Every structure is written in structure tokens, then in C-alpha cells.
Amino acid sequence: MTSTTAAAPATSGIDGVDRARLDAAIDQLGQGSRTWTAMSVGQRATLLQAVRTSVGAAAEEWARTAAASKGLGARHPLRGEEWLSGPYGTLGALDAYIQTLERLAEGRNPLEGIRVDRAPGGRTRVHAFPLTGIDKALLSGFTGEVWLEPGTAPRAARAGAGLAQRAPEESGGVGLVLGAGNVTSIPILDVLYELLAHNRTVLLKVNPTQDALVAVFERAFAPLIEPGFLRIVRGGGDVGAYLTAHRELVHVHITGSAATFDAITWGPGSAATRRRRENRPQLKKPITAELGGVSPIIVVPGEWTEADLTFQAEHIATMRLQNCGHNCIAGQVVIMSSDWAQGDAFRAALRHAYAKAPERPLWYPGASGRMQQATDDYPDALVLGDRLLIEIDAEDDATALQNTEYFAPVLGVVEVAGTGQKFLDAAIAHANDKLQGTLGANLLIDPATEKSLGSGFERAIAELRYGSIAINAWTALGFIFPTLTWGAFPGNTLDDVGSGIGVVHNALLLDNVERSVVRGPFRPFPRSLPVLNGGGRFTILPKPPWFATSRTGAEASEGLTRFRATGNVVGLVKTLLQALRA
């Protein structure tokens, strides 16, 4: 994920007033840490209920402030994105954490009643979504699994579930969260994870792009701020540098870019080179990170109807264009088969869907420069309004496309040979070996083709080395489903950080996580009906409200958030009727 808040050298100072303000906030969090460790798990669940109430009350202001900060007017068709990616996602996380805490408070295991079985390679798999009746109904057809690292037995999974909440009296100290600048729930969800997974009170430094939301956050999270569990501060790189070096802050979590991570960890310039060589980081405390990458969209060839071609083309356009492409999880490289009989028809459908999605302004700092970089890398790219489509042919070099996270509306298409299992294995190897990063991978496959592959399909998924995998869905659902985990595939290091280190979200508080896998319906309602679907998953959703091409996405997204906040069934019925007109 690209960030504008790079860490400044340790020698660049802040004035005495700012230093005193920050030190005072850290002192207050130290006092709050003692209060936090004195609270029982049941009291923490009650506290989160109060947070839930205040977030619900602030939801409209939150969504509208976020939309305005991104140049989306009150009637823009894409304004619903800010309802789903802000308050909706936060409310869902609070609900899931509350349920976990309540189980622990009652002496029950967080995994009680949740199916745990085996995934390929002897991995333990937790069927983590959906767990509530309303999610099963509204998101019918969508499921989520957490796969644990090989060697973690089901008994060990249950024994470790709960993380720091199994020992609530043990303080994790005071941590620092350097917030993301692109999606408004990210910094808040990172704060909640620090507090609950690690028993750390939190100093949140917001990215300057979210300064307009600070007042909203302070109202929404007043129940955490008042007792000293959370402090929110503004500032640029100089403030970030001061805080990362602060002796009273015991841990750093960042959502941003690898360049920012390296500046924090190793320092600037030639000194950083020397420190790397000597394996002597500048940062003297643990750090975790989510840093984005180049996400593949693997399209497995099959026999698709014209409606399938259209729907999945719009699906891919959404993966790239949501939030104007300023997403760490935006799909960037479509991997198709050069032997697919319908390949030309799908390319045509993709061009049409990509071009017709509503236009919106580039808003993230540096985006114009990255668009120009993509244009310079591929001068023959199709310019479709405010976006680029790069179709790689035999004479083109795909290196830049596959190794540059453009963080802007830039989509590319590459091909590998084969059909069936041969194609799937080759496409997965291409994604693993050619694309930068391991945060998320998407895969589209029709039910008949998936069935024909048998056990080979699951074996192939196990070979896909990404922290979040979405099958007939977008990995953004892995972000927003709170009981799934979010983070890079394990194995990155301080010296080669890739897409990051560690996970967040993870409302079941699972240990030894390897990846999360989302599965969705290939066809929307009514084509998801069994008589029309060839054994695929049924869903009540027509075109999902998060699709960029949904005609009623803004109204449905707002309605779903209001229902999540209030439980008003009459409002939900109206929202479902709007969704049917998508």
C-alpha cells in the first residue's frame, strides 16, 4: 500500500509544544494500560458495546465526511463505498469481538460450535464465516475459512484461541499504530486488534489524508478515549519519526508502503545500507505491517454464458476501480488462458465493463504521478476515461506491471497457456513467482469447471502463497469479514518485508495463522438458482452493492450499515428491495 507519511530521519525534530503534547498522550495511555489490565473480559465486552453504540451514532457523519474528502458528492453513485469500508466494517468487527469476549467471559472457547476440519497439506481449517444468522441470510453463498500454519493441530488451535484475552491481567504496554490513509476503517481496526489481541493501549497517528475524520473518530471512539485506552494524534513524517523512536512505545504497527517500513526499520540513506549489512536495525522494538502488493485475478477458462462474461468482467472492474484503485488489495493483473475459446469475448466484455464504470477523481497523493508512470511504462495502453487498461502481448515486457503497485486505476491482462488443471497450476505458479507481494489473490471459476478438477482444485489453492485468497469473490471481503484474518502470507522478514509481517482483524483471536480463504457464488440471483446454476452456490444477492456498476449500490450500502447499527428490520426490507434493482 502506498503511503505519503514516510518516516523522517531521527535527527529531524519537532517543536517543544508538539513533543509535550505527544509525551502527555503517551503518559495517559500508560495509565490507561493499568486500567485496562484491571478490567475483566466481561467488562471489556460491555465497553465494546458502548463503542458500538457511539460508532452507530457517528456512522452517517463518518461516511459523508469520508466521501467528501475523496471528492464524492452527496449524489455520487460510488459514495456507498464509504459506508461499507468505514462504519459498516467497524460495526461488524465490534460485533465479532464482543461475541468472542462474551464466550471467554462465560468460560467458553471462542471456537465452541464452530466447525474445525482439515485443509490440504494437513492444515487445520476453521470455518470462520458466516457465524450469525443475519450474515448467513444477507451474504448467502459467501463463506470464509482461516487456514492455520502446517503442524498446528485442531486441539492447539482451540487452546490458543483468545490470544491476550486468555490472560487479561497481563499488560502489553502502549503501542503505536501508524494509520493507513486510503480506507477509513483500517486505522480503527488496527487499534482494536492491538487492544484485544495484545492487551496494548494505543496511540494512533492518523495519515494526513484522514485529518478531516479525526473529530468523527474522537466522538465515535470516546468510550475508548475517556479511560485512556486510545489517543489519536495528527502529524507528518517528523511526528512519525519521533513516535517510532519513543522509549515508552513498545511496538509499532504500520499500514503503508515498504519504503516507509524500511525507513522506520533501517533509517535513511547510506546508514540504512550499512545497518542492513550488519543486521542492526535502527528500530529497537517489534514491528508488524500490512504493505500491499500486486494482486492477481486468475480467470480459469470454462464454458461461460454471455451473462457470465458480463458479470465477471464487472466483478474484475470493481476489484480495480473501487476507491479509485487506491487500495492495497486492488486487483491489478488479470491472468487468462491463451487457449480459452472465449478469451476474445471476455476481453471485449472486460474493456466494456472497465470503461463504463462511473468516473471519479484521483484523490490519493501521488496518484497522478503513478498514472503517468504506468503510461510511460506502457505507452500503447488503452486510455478509457480516467483509467488505463494494459493488455500484454507476446512482444511486451510485463515486468513493470507485475512488480509495481500502481495504487491507481491501472489494470493489466497477461496470458499463460493451457486449460483445466494445466492452466490453473501454471497461473498459480505465475502469480507466486512473477507478481510482487503476497497480500491477496483472486480466482474466478465456473461451477462445472471447478467440479471437473476434483481434489486438484483444492490442492492448487494450497499452493497459492497469499495471505488472503478469494474464489469467485474479491479479497476485499476477506478484509471486511471480521472473523477472517488480514495480512501477508507468512515468511517475510525485516530485511525483505514484502507485503508485511503479522495479521490483524482475526476476531476469533486465532494463533498460528497462515491464510484466509473466501468463497463466493459464481452467479448472482436469480441465475444462482439451482436449476440454472449447474451445482454452484446459491445467493440471494443480485449484483452485489459493492460492485462499481451497481445502480443502487450507494442506497443499499447505506441501508445495510444502518441496519447493522440499529437492527431496524423495516429499513432492511427497503434496502433489500433497493438491492434487487441493482
Stockholm file with secondary structure:
# STOCKHOLM 1.0

chainA/1-582         MTSTTAAAPATSGIDGVDRARLDAAIDQLGQGSRTWTAMSVGQRATLLQAVRTSVGAAAEEWARTAAASKGLGARHPLRGEEWLSGPYGTLGALDAYIQTLERLAEGRNPLEGIRVDRAPGGRTRVHAFPLTGIDKALLSGFTGEVWLEPGTAPRAARAGAGLAQRAPEESGGVGLVLGAGNVTSIPILDVLYELLAHNRTVLLKVNPTQDALVAVFERAFAPLIEPGFLRIVRGGGDVGAYLTAHRELVHVHITGSAATFDAITWGPGSAATRRRRENRPQLKKPITAELGGVSPIIVVPGEWTEADLTFQAEHIATMRLQNCGHNCIAGQVVIMSSDWAQGDAFRAALRHAYAKAPERPLWYPGASGRMQQATDDYPDALVLGDRLLIEIDAEDDATALQNTEYFAPVLGVVEVAGTGQKFLDAAIAHANDKLQGTLGANLLIDPATEKSLGSGFERAIAELRYGSIAINAWTALGFIFPTLTWGAFPGNTLDDVGSGIGVVHNALLLDNVERSVVRGPFRPFPRSLPVLNGGGRFTILPKPPWFATSRTGAEASEGLTRFRATGNVVGLVKTLLQALRA
#=GR chainA/1-582 SS CCCSCCCCCTTCCCCHHHHHHHHHHHHHHHHHHHHHHHSCHHHHHHHHHHHHHHHHHHHHHHHHHHHHHTTCCTTCTTTHHHHIIIIIHHHHHHHHHHHHHHHHHTTCCTTTTSCEEEEGGGEEEEEEECCSHHHHHHTTTCEEEEEECTTCCHHHHHHHTTGGGGSTTSCCCEEEEECCSSCTHHHHHHHHHHHHHHCCEEEEECCGGGGGGHHHHHHHTHHHHTTTSEEEECCCHHHHHHHHTCTTCCEEEEESCHHHHHHHHHCSHHHHHHHHHHTCCSCCSCEEEECCCCEEEEECCCCCCHHHHHHHHHHHHHHHHGGGGCCTTCEEEEEEETTCTTHHHHHHHHHHHHHHSCCCCCCSTTHHHHHHHHHHHCTTCEEETTEEEEECCTTSCCHHHHHCCCCSSEEEEEEECCSHHHHHHHHHHHHHHHSSCCSEEEEECCHHHHHHHTHHHHHHHHHCCCSEEEESSCTHHHHHSTTSEESCCTTCCSSSCTTEESCEECTTCCSSEEEEEEECCSSCTTTTSHHHHTTCCCCSCSSCTTSTTCTTHHHHHHHHHHHHHHCCHHHHHHHHHHHHTC
#=GC SS_cons         CCCSCCCCCTTCCCCHHHHHHHHHHHHHHHHHHHHHHHSCHHHHHHHHHHHHHHHHHHHHHHHHHHHHHTTCCTTCTTTHHHHIIIIIHHHHHHHHHHHHHHHHHTTCCTTTTSCEEEEGGGEEEEEEECCSHHHHHHTTTCEEEEEECTTCCHHHHHHHTTGGGGSTTSCCCEEEEECCSSCTHHHHHHHHHHHHHHCCEEEEECCGGGGGGHHHHHHHTHHHHTTTSEEEECCCHHHHHHHHTCTTCCEEEEESCHHHHHHHHHCSHHHHHHHHHHTCCSCCSCEEEECCCCEEEEECCCCCCHHHHHHHHHHHHHHHHGGGGCCTTCEEEEEEETTCTTHHHHHHHHHHHHHHSCCCCCCSTTHHHHHHHHHHHCTTCEEETTEEEEECCTTSCCHHHHHCCCCSSEEEEEEECCSHHHHHHHHHHHHHHHSSCCSEEEEECCHHHHHHHTHHHHHHHHHCCCSEEEESSCTHHHHHSTTSEESCCTTCCSSSCTTEESCEECTTCCSSEEEEEEECCSSCTTTTSHHHHTTCCCCSCSSCTTSTTCTTHHHHHHHHHHHHHHCCHHHHHHHHHHHHTC
//
